Amino acid sequence: MREFGVIGITLKHSFSPKYFAEKFEKEGIKDASYHPFEIHSIGDIQSLLQKPNIKGLNVTLPYKEQVLPYLTSIDNAAAKIGAVNTIKVENGEATGYNTDYYGFKISLENWIGTAKLSEIKALVLGSGGASKAVVAALTDLQIPYLYVSSSNKEGAISYNDITKEVLNEYQLVINTTPLGMFPNVDEAPAIPYQYLTESHYLYDLIYNPEVTKFLKNGEEAGAQTINGYEMLVIQAEKSWEIWNA
């Protein structure tokens, strides 16, 4: 039996185990299983990678950057992004990939359309591992972007710097932080939602809850909104493709 899974700190409400269980059932895949592996230190991944039946892992918060030193090699695209969310284990070697990139890029194109995307700029809320895949996709789509960070990231603006004028210029706002994720559903990034309009697009990488406070605030201001569900489906299927290549 081939084993796959996801590593993270808190996985009780993780998307991947349920998705793959349903996929295996629906497609009649009998030789594979998928499990949540909660680890509280990234060093714990070493024993997991040495299990003989482990063939692939997904990586979620907060390990997408921390996992890099534990890999045998890193796919060129993932190395350029600087974060990994998919690991293929083969012949004792662990290779890192980033399928978040594909999930975000394709879902964004499906949602807004390439013509409209060529006319807008993006604010990227957060500067962690998830934001790196988002920024790589924005770069390839030639969408100008600006980081918004509370951690004094070089080249980023702070949340206090988001004015009405800034939001007039940047019509796509992407939340890559965990703010608002279940069970902390009353949290939301501290942006001036009162300045949002019908011309704005709010993309939240979170899918649980389906409508975060970030998205709800956007909807109330007339903005168009989307959560991270389609992105997760696309990245999961890309992971499966990599594991079976």
N, C-alpha and C positions, 0 to 999 in steps of 0.2 A: 504493500500500500504506500503510494507516494503521499508525503505530508507537506502541506503548505500552511501558512499562517501569517499573522500580523503581530508585530511587536510594538509595544507602547507602555505607558504607565497605567492608564485607566482605559479599559477596553470593553466595559460592560455594555456600552451603547454603540460600539464600533459598527460601521457599515459593512465591512468586508466579510466577517464570518457568516452572517445571514445571507448576504448576496451569493457567496460561493456555495453555501449549502443548497440554496434554491437552484442555482445554476447546475450543480452536479446532479440533482434530482431530476430537473427538467430535461437535461441533455443525456441522461443515462450514463453519466461518468462514474464508473464503479471502482476505479483504481486510485482514487484521490480523496483526501480529506483536508479540511481547512480548520485551523484552530486559533483562538486568541492566546497570545503569549505575553502576559503582563510581566515586565521586568522593571526593576526599580533602579538599575544601574546599567549603562550601556555595555559594561564589561561582561554582563551575564549572557550576552549574545554569543560569546565564544563557545560555550557548551552546547548551545542550541544549534549552531552551525555544524557541530561535530556529530550530531545525531544522524545515523546512517540513512534514515528515510526522509529527512528534510531535503526538499528539492527547490523550495522557493519561499521567500518571505516578503511581505509588505512592511513598510516602516512608517509609523505615524508619530505624532507629537510625543516627546520633544527630541526625537532621535535622528531626524533626517540629515542633520549635519554631523552629529556626534558619531554616527555609524561609520563614517568614511575610513578612519584608520584601521578598522577591523575587516576590511574587504581586501581580497586578493588583487582585484583590479576594478576599474571604474570605466564604464562606457564613456566615450568622448563627449557626448551630449550632456550626460550627467555631471561629468567633471567640469564642463564649462559652466553649468548652472551652479555647482557647488553644493548640491543636496541630492540625496538618494531616497526613493520611497519604495523601490523594488529590488530584491536581491535574487539572483539565480544561483543555485548551488549545484555544481556539477564536477565530478571527479575530484572532490575535496577542495575545490576552489569556489570562492564567493565573488560574484561580479555584480556591481551596483548599477542600477538604471534609474531614470526618472520618468515615470509615466504620468505624473501630475501635469507635466508640461503639455502632453498630448491632450489630456482631459480638459484642461483649462482652455487651450487654444481652440480646439474643435467646438467646445460648447459655446465659447464666446462668439465665434464665427456663425454658428447656427442661430444664436440668439439675436445678435445685432445686425449681422450681415457685413460682408467685406466692404461694400460701398460706403456705408455709414461709418464703419470703423476707421476709414481713411480720413475722416473729418474731425475726429475727437481726440482728446488727451485724457490721461488717466491718473488718478490719485491711488497709490497703493498703500493701504493702511497696514502697518506692521512690517518688520524686517527680518523675520525668522526664515526657516527652511522653506515653508510653503510660498513665501513671497518671492523666493528666487526662481521658482518654476514659472510663476506669474510674470515676472519681469523678463525672463527669457522669451516667453511667448509674445509679450508686448513688443519686445525688440524686433523679433522676427516678423511681426505684423506691421512694423514701422509706426507704432503708436507711441507718441511722446508720453513720458510718465514722470511722476514725482513721488518719491517715498515720503510717507508721513510716519514718524516714529517717536516713541516716548523715551527712547534709549540713546539719544544724542548721536544717531548714526550719521556719519559724514555724508554731506550732500543732501540730507533729508530736512524737511521742515517739521516743526512740532505741531501737535493738534491745535495749539493756541494760535498758530500762524494761518489756519484755514479761515479766510475771510469770505465775504460775499463775492469779492472780486476773483478770488482763487477758484471758487466753485463755478463762477461764470465761465472761467477758462477751461476748467477740468470737469467734463460732464460725465465721465465714467469713474465711479468710486468703487474700489474693490477691497473688501475686508478679508485679509489673510490672517487675522489674529483669532484666538479662540474665544474672544469676548462674545457672550450670548449663547455659547454652546451649552446644551443640556448638561448638568442641571442648573447652570447659572443663567437662566433665561431672561433675567431682568437687567443684564449687562448689555452695553452697546458701546462702540467706539464714540469718543466725545467729539463729534463734528457738529457744526451748526446746521442742524436739519432744517431750520426755518428758511434757509436760503436755497434749498433744493426746489426744482421746478419740474415741469413735465418733460423738459429736455434732458433730464438726468437719468443715468442708468446705474443702479446699485447691484453689485454682484457680491454675494456672500459665499465664501467657500464652505461655510457650515451648512449642513443639511438637517441637523437635529437640534432644535425644532425646525419644522418645515419653513415657518416664517419667524425669523429672529426679530428681536427688537430693532436691530439695524434696518432690516427690510421693512418692518411695520412702519417705522418712522419715515422711511422713504416713500412708501405707498401713500401715507397720509399727506405727504407734500406733493403727490402727483407723479412721482418718479416711477420709472419702469424698474422691476426687480426680478432677480433670479437667485435661487440658492445653489448649493454645490452638488445636488444629486446627479445631474447628468454628467458633470465632470468626474464624479466618483465611478459611475458606471463605465465611462470610456477608459479611465485609467485602470480599472480592474480588468477589463477585457484586454487591454494592452499588456498588463502584467501576465495574464494567462497565455497570451501569444508568445511572450518572451520565454516563459517557463517551458513551453512546449516546442520551441524552435530547435 
